[in-house]
Amino acid sequence: MRRVLILVVLALAACNLQQGAPTPVPTLDAPAVEFLSPVNGSSVVEGTDLTIELVARDGGIGVSRVELLVDDVSHQEGEPVDSDAVPTFTVIMNWLAEGQGFHSLTAVAYRPDGTASQPTVISIQVVPRG
């Protein structure tokens, strides 16, 4: 009886053995975003309406929105008009340059599922009117 029990246990254990290599589950890279303009280190005169052009890309689900932060505070968001998500999304935003000195502009792209890109940060210097 004991031998039968051991054989049954071994047979059941063998049913759980996997043959061959496991199938890898592909992981998609996170979306990416970059500043087309202005360039890092640019100067802008205080009171100027600065035009900011961003492009976000995602080879997976697509980009559903892009967020712009100024000095780590959410400033503006852009979303595709014709679809919930697109593989490449270019958006133009504006920021009224206020407060002399250096300011950080941060862009983050998001997929519909909430997956975020790494933040892309540039520095802009606001200078006084001549």
PyMOL commands that set and color helices and strands:
alter all, ss='L'
color gray80, all
select helices_A, chain A and resi 2-15
alter helices_A, ss='H'
color red, helices_A
select strands_A, chain A and resi 32-37+43-45+49-57+65-70+73-78+88-96+101-110+120-127
alter strands_A, ss='S'
color yellow, strands_A
deselect
rebuild
show_as cartoon
